[in-house]
């Protein structure tokens, strides 16, 4: 149970009990409860942010952290075809990559969701920022929209135009009460805040493009890519101004062969091996060791 749900239960439980007693015309003598009646609730460990996913891997927080986002979930199944749902396929891919990275060691990993729950787009990159992630990967599966013969994975980064627009909105939304790459926005004017965010996003976009390039390179001959695999778009899930990230469309769920491959243990394993190599090379280069 989340911290918010626990607190809500604490506040509402007495009201519900008293309301039920009143409705049935009953009273509850205080002695029945006794002097030692105590409610126990398990709270998050001290110092750990509430309602954030668990981080697996090394306990050393100086090690790099990637947040992997399985798209859709809950009441939002995403694309679907032949009984397969995008939300299930991408969760399987995300879990396989997490397990591969944890098995190899040295990198910390968190999933935005580990089960069938719904998260709004803003929550997904907010989790990456709250965990101070070094890299963000959102995994999806595409739909051909009725066009036959369209297959292959695509790798998206945030477009320049979207970045500029998002920078202004981010600075305004945070109301000068946040930090970007360690630089405090507190007390800055909206114009200065927007400039700081844009400068941070330029660096973030460059790092994101490098990660996208590594995915494409490491996947050659192993993963099937769309004829134009590298793309940019105004994707809300990539609008964290200080966390490099890409959105990976693993393939077209509307193509039966591709959908079965993405959902198969062999397909998940191949995806995990390629993406894990790309992640490790990215972090090695970022640290100056690769």
Secondary structure, DSSP 8 states (H G I E B T S, - for coil): --HHHHHHHHHHHHHHHHHHHHHTT----HHHH-TT---------TTS-TT----BS-S-TTS-EEEEEE--BTTB--SEETTEEHHHHHHHHHHHHHHHHHHH-S-EEEES-SSS----HHHHHHHHHHTT-SEEEEEEEE--TT-TT---EEEEEE-HHHHHHHHHHHHHHHTT-SEETTEE-TT--HHHHHHHHHHHHHHHHHHHHHHHHHHHHHHTTTS-EEEEEEEEE--GGG--TTS-EEEEEEEETTSHHHHHHHHSHHHHHHHHHHHHHHHHHHHHHHTT--
